[in-house]
Structures are given as structure tokens and as C-alpha cells.
Amino acid sequence: MWGFCLMKHYDYIICGGGMAGLSLAYYLKKSRLNEKSILIIEPKEKNTNDRTWAFWEKTPNPFEDILFRKWDAVQLIDVEGNSQNLDMGGYQYKLLRGIDFYNFVINELKKYQGVEWLKDLTERINEDKEGAIVEMQSGLKFKGRYVFDSTYQLNLTLKHNHNLLQHFKGYVIHTEKPCFNPSLPVMMNFNIEQKGDCRFIYILPLDEHTALIEYTLFSETLLPKEEYDTELKKYIAEQLQLTNYKTIEKEFGIIPMSDVATQEFPSEHVIRIGTSGGYTNAATGYTFQNTQRKLKSLVDSLEKTGSPKTKENWFNGRFRFYASVLLNVLEQKRHTAADIFATLYRKNPPARVFAFLDGDTNIWEELKLMNTVPKTKFLAAVGAVIIRKIKASLSGQLLP
């Protein structure tokens, strides 16, 4: 106890019980800190398959046993319909269903004492000398030595940033006849109408009869709701030539693709995690793998030093700059995204591209990659990004 107070105290409070919050709780309870008290605040029941995570990695992860599928190769199809089968060169493309993740982590956490759950909405978080106070929509208040927040909403309106959205709608469909190749997911199929944006179809085959089919866009604004369904049904009817199928599940998602500056550690006792903490890859929208990496590092720091604060190698900041450059190319429509991605994978070993997108390449490998993109267009984007960063600095805006 930190003095007499009516509000309940915890060692750690986790605001948001989604992927980031649950992963953090899991790593904490699997660490030497497993006797610490944890409160997880989440307004929704995690009992539906509300999302699917796909990611690539070379080594097993803690959720290996609940992966729905994993592949050693993926397919990319360009705007002309030409396909490339990409051998992942030591990486595996992995599929994890949301419901399987939620069930697994929640059941694991039930094995430990000191984990409490609250179905409520976080209203505000205030710093305190000895911790932080979380105020709920219901009026309840709780105090934590450290508060980990995945509910903070980034400001995606700052004019000097690049603010795109990755938005998608997906159907899981089941067909009577075998239609899908379970050994080869389609990571990107650009052979659809681009309509001035970056648009592609994404297919994850669950078996010969079942697949997740997603219509995905990188753009500044969302589509009318009915357009996602129209385009999905059009693709299924015209390219897959399916008329008799059953839609088992639907999912819709929006992921910020923004180089807005994030404050992972906004105060002494508050730590932002997940997208709120800048864990999302601004250039791709991929979040799962980087979130796991960051949270493991955070828990490791807590174990060793008692503080969750970690220091990033300043040189790794170059990957954020690369992301800003790609976002500028997409935002200003300097070159088509379909051609950029197709060319990158055609002119480089796929493993090098995957490593680059994970921030695991060295300068020499990065120079080789840069040599395969439209140089004039990307150099113009580099100049534009530098100018934006100067303007952001002069206006007092935090730099990413």
C-alpha cells in the first residue's frame, strides 16, 4: 500500500484488453514478476473472432501451438495478373485467429493469482507521484504503480505528418467444391481496379474449401460501407468464378499508416503500448510481430531494472524515415504502390524484403533495395519528407 486511500491499488494496470494488453499480461505472468498484481480493463468481451493476424518470422513464438496455419511461400500478383511465388527463405508466414489468441491467453492468465478483470471504459489517466490514477467511465478509480495504455488515440490530423489508413473488409467463405490451394496464400493480388489508390485482394486459404478473402486499401479516407462488399463479391464472382458459397465470418478493420510522432513513455508511470505506443509499422500496417518484440523487451527491462523504460538504438530510427518516404510516395501518388511492391519482390530475394520491413537489415542490404525502386520518385519523396520534418520542428510539433 502507498498510504491510506479508498481506491484499490495494483502493481500494473493495463488499459485495453486487446492483442497488446493481453500479450503484456501474458509476458508479465510468465516472467519473474508473476506475483505482481494486474488489473486488465476492457469494455468488450473477447469471445468472437473479430480479427486475424498474419505475420512473418524465422523462429517459433509463444503462440506457435495455436497458429491456425503457417506457410513457407506466398504469392504476389501484379496489376496485369502476372504471379510471383515467393519462397520466404527461412521465414514463415503465419496466421493467428483472434479468437484462438484470446482463448489461449485468457485461459493461461486464469492459472495465476493476482489478475483481475474489469469491464469498463477508460476515461482518463493522470500521473501521480507514486504511480498513475485511472478514472473509469463508470466513475470508479484505480491506482497503479505503472499503467500500460493501449486506448490512447493518436492525433492523425497534424498537417506535417503523412496520415494514410489501411482499411479492409474480409469474408471467410466455404465452398462445396475444392477451390483453394492450402499451401499458398495470396499476400497481395493487385489485379483489380486500383481507382487511383493502392488496392489489393488478400487470400489466406484455411483448407481446400475455406479461405479468408480480404479487400484492402491504403488511402486517406474510408469507402462507403457498401463498396467493400461490392468489390469483394465482384472478385469472388469474376476472378474466383464462385456463385455457390457460404459466408461464415466477416471482419472489418482500420489500421493507421502514419508517421505521427508517438510518445511511448509520456510520463514517469504511464506507458503506451500497441498502436498507441507507435508499435505499428507505418509503411505496412503490420503490428503483431513488432508488438510482441517490444513487449518482451519492456518486461525484460522491468525484471532487470524495475522500470519498463527501454532505450532504442538511435540508428534504428532510419526505418521510421524509410517509412515516411514510402508514405510520401503513396500519399502524393508519385508512383503506383502495385508496381513498387511487385518490383521490390521481383528484383530482390523475398527474405531481404521481409527482413527490411521488420527492421532487420543492414545498410548494405538497404542500399540494394533502394536501387530497385523508381529513384527519381523516391528522391523527390526524400526531399519532401525532410522539408516536412523541418516545418514540424519549427511549428513545435514532435518529430517521429
C-alpha positions in Angstrom: 0.0 0.0 0.0 1.1 3.5 -0.7 -0.8 5.2 2.0 -4.5 5.2 3.1 -6.8 5.6 0.2 -10.2 4.2 -0.8 -9.2 3.4 -4.4 -7.8 0.0 -5.0 -4.1 -0.3 -5.8 -2.3 -2.6 -8.3 1.3 -3.1 -9.4 0.2 -2.9 -13.0 -2.9 -1.6 -14.7 -3.5 -2.5 -18.3 -6.0 -0.2 -20.1 -7.2 -2.2 -23.1 -7.5 -6.0 -23.2 -6.9 -6.5 -26.9 -3.8 -8.0 -28.5 -1.3 -5.7 -26.9 -2.8 -5.6 -23.5 -3.3 -9.4 -23.3 0.2 -10.1 -24.6 1.7 -7.8 -22.0 -0.3 -9.6 -19.2 0.9 -12.9 -20.6 4.6 -12.0 -20.6 4.3 -10.5 -17.1 2.8 -13.7 -15.7 5.4 -15.8 -17.5 8.2 -13.7 -16.0 9.8 -13.4 -12.6 7.2 -10.7 -12.0 4.3 -13.2 -11.8 3.4 -12.3 -8.2 2.7 -8.7 -9.1 -1.0 -7.7 -9.1 -2.6 -6.8 -12.5 -5.9 -5.2 -13.4 -7.0 -5.5 -17.0 -9.6 -3.0 -18.2 -11.5 -3.9 -21.3 -15.1 -2.9 -22.2 -15.8 -5.7 -24.7 -16.0 -9.5 -24.2 -13.2 -11.2 -26.2 -15.3 -14.1 -27.3 -15.6 -13.7 -31.1 -13.1 -14.0 -34.0 -13.1 -10.2 -34.6 -9.7 -10.1 -36.3 -6.9 -12.2 -37.9 -3.2 -11.5 -37.6 -0.8 -12.6 -40.3 2.9 -12.0 -39.9 6.3 -13.5 -40.8 9.2 -14.7 -38.6 12.1 -17.1 -38.6 11.8 -18.5 -35.1 8.9 -20.0 -33.1 6.9 -17.7 -30.9 4.9 -18.3 -27.7 1.7 -18.8 -29.7 3.1 -21.3 -32.1 0.8 -24.1 -30.8 -2.3 -22.1 -31.6 -1.4 -20.8 -35.0 -4.1 -21.7 -37.5 -1.8 -22.1 -40.5 1.8 -21.3 -41.5 3.4 -21.3 -44.9 6.9 -21.3 -46.4 5.9 -19.4 -49.5 3.3 -16.8 -50.5 2.1 -15.4 -53.8 2.0 -11.9 -55.2 0.0 -11.0 -58.3 0.6 -7.7 -60.2 -1.9 -5.5 -62.0 -1.5 -7.5 -65.2 -2.3 -10.8 -63.5 1.3 -12.0 -63.5 2.0 -14.1 -60.4 5.2 -14.5 -58.4 5.6 -17.3 -56.0 7.8 -16.0 -53.2 10.0 -18.5 -51.3 10.3 -16.9 -47.9 13.9 -18.0 -47.5 13.8 -19.2 -43.9 10.9 -17.0 -42.9 7.4 -18.5 -42.4 4.1 -16.6 -43.0 1.9 -17.3 -40.0 -1.8 -17.0 -39.4 -3.3 -16.5 -35.9 -7.0 -16.1 -35.4 -8.2 -13.6 -32.9 -10.5 -16.0 -31.0 -7.7 -18.6 -30.6 -5.4 -15.9 -29.2 -8.0 -14.6 -26.8 -9.0 -18.0 -25.5 -5.4 -19.2 -25.1 -4.1 -16.1 -23.3 -7.2 -15.7 -21.1 -7.0 -19.4 -20.0 -3.3 -19.0 -19.3 -3.9 -16.0 -17.2 -6.5 -17.8 -15.2 -3.8 -20.1 -13.9 -2.2 -17.3 -12.0 -3.2 -15.4 -8.9 -3.2 -11.6 -8.9 -5.0 -11.0 -12.2 -8.3 -9.1 -12.1 -10.6 -8.0 -14.9 -12.9 -5.0 -15.2 -15.5 -4.5 -18.0 -15.4 -0.7 -18.2 -14.1 2.1 -20.4 -11.0 4.1 -19.5 -12.0 7.8 -19.3 -8.6 9.4 -18.4 -5.2 8.6 -16.8 -3.5 11.1 -14.5 0.1 10.9 -13.4 0.8 10.7 -9.6 4.0 10.9 -7.6 3.9 7.2 -6.8 2.1 5.9 -9.8 -0.9 6.8 -12.0 -4.6 7.0 -11.4 -7.1 5.6 -13.9 -10.6 7.1 -14.0 -13.3 5.0 -15.5 -16.4 5.9 -17.4 -18.4 4.4 -14.5 -16.8 6.8 -12.0 -14.5 4.2 -10.5 -10.9 5.0 -9.9 -7.8 2.7 -9.6 -4.2 3.4 -8.9 -1.3 1.5 -10.5 2.5 1.7 -9.9 2.6 1.5 -13.7 -0.3 2.0 -16.2 0.1 0.5 -19.7 -2.3 2.2 -22.1 -3.4 0.9 -25.5 -6.5 3.1 -25.6 -4.8 6.4 -26.4 -5.9 7.8 -29.7 -3.1 9.2 -31.9 -3.6 12.6 -33.5 -3.9 11.8 -37.2 -4.7 15.3 -38.3 -1.3 17.1 -37.8 -0.6 18.6 -41.2 3.1 17.9 -41.4 2.6 14.1 -41.0 1.6 11.5 -43.5 -1.7 10.1 -42.4 -3.0 7.2 -44.5 -5.3 4.4 -43.5 -5.1 0.7 -44.2 -8.7 -0.4 -44.2 -10.1 -3.7 -45.2 -13.2 -5.9 -45.1 -12.9 -9.7 -45.2 -15.1 -12.7 -45.7 -14.3 -16.2 -44.6 -16.1 -18.3 -47.2 -16.8 -22.0 -47.5 -17.3 -23.7 -50.9 -18.8 -27.1 -51.7 -16.1 -27.9 -54.3 -12.3 -27.5 -53.5 -11.2 -24.1 -54.8 -8.2 -23.1 -52.8 -4.6 -24.1 -52.5 -3.9 -24.6 -48.8 -0.1 -24.4 -49.3 0.0 -21.0 -51.0 -1.7 -17.8 -49.6 -2.0 -14.8 -51.8 -0.3 -11.9 -49.9 -1.2 -9.3 -52.5 -3.3 -9.5 -55.7 -3.2 -6.1 -57.4 -5.2 -7.4 -60.4 -8.3 -5.4 -59.5 -9.3 -1.9 -60.2 -7.0 0.5 -58.4 -9.1 3.6 -58.8 -6.2 5.9 -58.0 -5.4 4.1 -54.7 -3.4 1.1 -53.5 -6.0 -1.7 -53.6 -5.4 -5.4 -53.4 -7.0 -8.7 -52.5 -5.6 -10.9 -49.8 -6.4 -14.6 -49.6 -5.5 -16.9 -46.7 -6.6 -20.5 -47.5 -7.6 -22.3 -44.4 -8.2 -25.6 -46.4 -9.3 -26.5 -49.9 -12.9 -25.4 -49.2 -12.4 -22.4 -46.9 -10.5 -19.1 -47.1 -10.3 -15.7 -45.7 -10.6 -13.2 -48.6 -10.0 -9.5 -47.8 -10.4 -6.4 -49.9 -7.7 -4.0 -48.6 -6.8 -0.4 -49.4 -4.1 2.2 -48.5 -5.8 5.6 -48.8 -6.6 8.8 -46.9 -10.3 8.1 -46.5 -12.7 5.2 -46.0 -15.1 3.9 -48.6 -18.8 3.9 -48.3 -19.6 0.7 -46.4 -21.4 -1.0 -49.3 -18.4 -0.6 -51.6 -16.3 -3.0 -49.7 -19.0 -5.7 -50.1 -19.5 -4.8 -53.7 -15.8 -5.2 -54.5 -15.4 -8.4 -52.5 -18.4 -10.1 -54.2 -17.2 -8.9 -57.6 -13.8 -10.5 -57.1 -15.3 -13.8 -55.8 -17.7 -13.9 -58.8 -15.4 -12.8 -61.6 -11.9 -14.0 -60.6 -12.7 -17.0 -58.4 -15.8 -17.7 -60.5 -17.8 -18.7 -57.5 -21.5 -18.3 -57.2 -22.3 -21.0 -54.6 -20.5 -20.4 -51.4 -21.3 -19.7 -47.7 -20.0 -16.7 -45.8 -19.0 -18.0 -42.4 -17.5 -14.8 -40.9 -16.9 -11.2 -41.7 -14.3 -8.8 -40.4 -13.6 -5.1 -40.9 -10.6 -3.2 -39.7 -8.8 0.2 -39.9 -5.1 0.5 -39.1 -3.3 3.9 -39.1 -0.4 4.1 -41.5 1.0 7.3 -40.1 4.4 8.7 -39.2 2.8 10.9 -36.5 5.2 11.2 -33.5 4.3 8.8 -30.7 5.2 9.1 -27.0 5.7 5.6 -25.7 6.6 7.0 -22.3 4.5 10.2 -21.9 5.2 10.3 -18.1 7.0 8.5 -15.4 4.4 5.9 -14.7 2.4 5.7 -17.9 3.5 3.6 -20.8 1.6 3.5 -24.1 1.6 0.1 -25.9 0.4 -1.2 -29.2 -0.6 1.3 -31.9 -0.8 4.0 -29.2 2.9 3.5 -28.4 4.0 3.5 -32.1 4.3 -0.3 -32.5 2.5 -0.3 -35.9 4.8 -0.4 -38.9 3.8 2.9 -40.6 4.6 1.6 -44.1 2.7 -1.7 -44.0 0.2 -1.6 -41.1 1.7 -4.8 -39.6 1.5 -4.7 -35.8 1.5 -8.1 -34.3 5.2 -9.1 -34.5 6.6 -5.8 -33.5 4.2 -5.6 -30.6 5.5 -9.0 -29.3 9.1 -7.8 -29.7 8.5 -4.5 -27.9 6.6 -6.0 -25.0 9.2 -8.7 -24.4 11.8 -6.0 -24.2 9.6 -4.0 -21.9 9.1 -6.9 -19.5 12.8 -7.8 -19.6 13.6 -4.2 -18.6 11.1 -4.4 -15.7 12.7 -7.6 -14.5 16.2 -6.3 -14.6 15.8 -2.7 -13.6 12.3 -2.3 -12.1 11.5 0.2 -14.8 9.7 -0.6 -18.1 11.5 2.1 -20.0 13.7 0.8 -22.8 16.1 2.7 -25.0 16.1 2.3 -28.7 19.3 2.5 -30.7 19.1 5.9 -32.4 20.3 4.4 -35.6 17.2 2.2 -35.9 15.3 5.5 -36.4 16.3 5.3 -40.0 13.5 2.7 -40.5 10.9 5.3 -39.5 12.4 7.7 -42.0 12.2 5.0 -44.7 8.5 4.5 -43.8 7.9 8.3 -44.1 9.4 8.2 -47.6 7.2 5.4 -48.7 4.1 7.1 -47.2 5.0 10.2 -49.1 5.2 8.3 -52.4 1.8 6.8 -51.7 0.2 10.0 -50.4 1.4 12.1 -53.3 0.8 9.3 -55.8 4.3 9.7 -57.1 4.3 6.0 -58.3 1.8 3.2 -58.1 2.0 1.1 -55.0 1.2 -2.0 -57.0 4.3 -1.5 -59.1 6.5 -0.7 -56.1 5.7 -3.9 -54.2 5.8 -6.1 -57.3 9.2 -4.7 -58.3 10.7 -5.0 -54.8 9.8 -8.7 -54.6 10.8 -9.4 -58.2 14.2 -7.7 -58.1 15.2 -8.7 -54.5 15.3 -12.0 -52.6 12.0 -12.1 -50.8 13.7 -12.7 -47.5 15.5 -9.4 -47.9 12.3 -7.5 -48.3 10.7 -9.3 -45.3 13.7 -8.5 -43.2 13.7 -4.9 -44.3 10.0 -4.5 -43.4 10.9 -6.0 -40.0 13.7 -3.5 -39.5 16.3 -6.3 -39.5 18.5 -5.3 -42.5 21.9 -3.6 -42.6 22.8 -0.5 -44.6 24.3 -2.5 -47.4 21.1 -4.6 -47.8 19.0 -1.4 -47.7 21.1 0.2 -50.4 20.5 -2.8 -52.6 16.7 -2.5 -52.0 16.8 1.2 -52.7 18.4 0.5 -56.0 15.3 -1.4 -57.2 12.7 1.4 -56.7 12.0 4.3 -59.0 14.9 6.5 -57.9 13.7 9.9 -59.1 10.3 9.4 -57.5 11.8 8.3 -54.2 14.4 11.0 -54.1 11.6 13.6 -54.5 9.9 11.9 -51.6 13.0 12.1 -49.5 13.3 15.8 -50.1 9.6 16.3 -49.3 9.9 14.3 -46.0 12.9 16.4 -44.9 11.0 19.6 -45.6 8.0 18.4 -43.6 10.2 17.4 -40.7 11.8 20.9 -40.7 8.4 22.5 -40.7 7.2 20.2 -38.0 10.1 21.1 -35.8 9.7 24.9 -36.4 6.0 24.6 -35.5 6.8 22.9 -32.3 5.4 19.5 -33.5 7.1 16.4 -32.1 9.3 14.7 -34.6 8.8 11.0 -35.2 
